[in-house]
């Protein structure tokens, strides 16, 4: 059943909606932190395994990562000087492929093990490789 609100004019809306963190938004944003030397802060980041693995990949590349108790993450990639992804970490998550573009832009190359993740059928990576 779809849930929706019907708003029938003449009355102002009031209230708050809390939007929870989402890994499918957080993982590409974390990969994009490699595109700048400046610190990047993400708020409301989900505290889940895939995000922790991506943070581990960034640390292994040389990024400084700070995780706060309030679901705020700060990444600074100023000291990233290697293009080789940690094989053990990269093969744990499918999103490791998201690091390819930023590493190519930053360092001119990338050594990318096959991305991992859950086996839920065929998931091609051609889109990332041909971009």
C-alpha positions as CSV (number, residue, x, y, z in Angstrom):
1,X,0.0,0.0,0.0
2,X,1.4,3.4,-1.0
3,X,1.3,6.1,1.7
4,X,0.8,9.7,0.8
5,X,-0.6,12.9,2.2
6,X,-3.5,14.8,0.7
7,X,-3.2,18.6,1.2
8,X,-6.4,20.5,0.5
9,X,-5.4,24.1,0.5
10,X,-6.2,27.1,2.7
11,X,-4.1,25.9,5.6
12,X,-0.4,26.4,6.1
13,X,1.6,23.2,6.7
14,X,3.6,22.8,10.0
15,X,5.9,20.2,11.4
16,X,9.1,18.5,10.8
17,X,10.3,15.5,8.9
18,X,13.5,13.7,9.9
19,X,15.4,12.3,6.9
20,X,17.6,9.4,7.8
21,X,21.0,8.8,6.3
22,X,21.2,6.6,3.3
23,X,24.2,4.5,2.2
24,X,23.3,5.0,-1.5
25,X,23.8,8.7,-1.0
26,X,26.7,8.5,1.5
27,X,29.0,6.2,-0.5
28,X,29.2,8.3,-3.7
29,X,29.7,11.4,-1.5
30,X,32.5,9.7,0.4
31,X,34.2,8.7,-2.9
32,X,33.9,12.3,-4.0
33,X,36.0,13.5,-1.0
34,X,39.0,12.4,-3.0
35,X,38.4,15.2,-5.5
36,X,39.6,18.0,-3.1
37,X,42.4,18.5,-0.5
38,X,39.9,20.4,1.7
39,X,38.1,18.7,4.6
40,X,34.7,17.5,3.7
41,X,32.0,17.0,6.4
42,X,29.0,14.7,5.9
43,X,26.2,14.9,8.5
44,X,23.6,12.3,9.2
45,X,25.8,9.6,7.7
46,X,24.5,6.0,8.3
47,X,26.6,4.0,10.7
48,X,26.6,0.7,8.7
49,X,29.2,-1.8,7.5
50,X,29.4,-0.5,3.9
51,X,30.1,3.1,5.1
52,X,32.7,1.8,7.6
53,X,34.4,-0.2,4.8
54,X,34.5,2.8,2.5
55,X,36.0,4.9,5.3
56,X,38.6,2.1,5.7
57,X,39.4,2.3,2.0
58,X,39.8,6.1,2.2
59,X,42.1,5.7,5.3
60,X,44.2,3.0,3.5
61,X,44.6,5.5,0.6
62,X,46.0,8.1,3.0
63,X,43.0,10.2,3.8
64,X,42.4,11.5,7.3
65,X,39.0,10.3,8.6
66,X,37.2,11.6,11.7
67,X,34.0,9.9,12.9
68,X,31.9,11.6,15.5
69,X,29.2,10.1,17.7
70,X,26.5,12.4,16.2
71,X,26.7,10.6,12.7
72,X,29.1,13.3,11.4
73,X,32.1,12.3,9.3
74,X,35.0,14.4,8.2
75,X,37.4,13.3,5.5
76,X,40.4,15.1,4.3
77,X,42.2,13.6,1.3
78,X,45.2,15.9,1.2
79,X,47.7,13.1,1.8
80,X,46.2,10.6,-0.6
81,X,49.2,9.6,-2.8
82,X,48.5,6.0,-3.8
83,X,46.2,4.6,-6.4
84,X,46.1,1.1,-5.1
85,X,43.0,0.0,-3.3
86,X,43.2,-2.3,-0.3
87,X,42.1,-5.7,-1.9
88,X,40.6,-7.0,1.3
89,X,38.4,-3.9,1.8
90,X,37.6,-3.3,-1.9
91,X,36.3,-6.8,-2.4
92,X,33.9,-6.4,0.5
93,X,31.7,-3.7,-1.1
94,X,30.4,-3.0,-4.5
95,X,30.8,0.7,-4.0
96,X,34.6,0.4,-4.2
97,X,34.2,1.0,-7.9
98,X,33.1,4.5,-7.1
99,X,36.7,5.4,-6.1
100,X,38.0,4.7,-9.7
101,X,37.0,8.1,-11.2
102,X,38.2,10.3,-8.3
103,X,41.5,8.4,-8.2
104,X,42.0,8.7,-11.9
105,X,41.3,12.4,-11.7
106,X,43.5,12.9,-8.7
107,X,46.5,10.6,-9.5
108,X,46.1,9.6,-13.1
109,X,45.7,5.9,-12.4
110,X,44.0,3.3,-10.3
111,X,44.6,-0.3,-9.3
112,X,41.1,-1.7,-8.7
113,X,40.4,-5.2,-7.5
114,X,37.1,-6.7,-8.5
115,X,34.4,-5.0,-6.5
116,X,32.6,-7.2,-4.0
117,X,29.3,-6.9,-2.2
118,X,26.2,-9.1,-1.9
119,X,25.5,-11.6,-4.7
120,X,22.1,-10.5,-5.9
121,X,22.5,-11.3,-9.6
122,X,24.5,-9.8,-12.4
123,X,25.6,-6.3,-11.8
124,X,27.8,-4.8,-14.5
125,X,30.4,-2.2,-13.9
126,X,30.8,-1.2,-17.6
127,X,29.1,2.1,-16.9
128,X,31.9,3.1,-14.5
129,X,34.7,1.8,-16.6
130,X,33.5,3.5,-19.8
131,X,32.7,6.9,-18.2
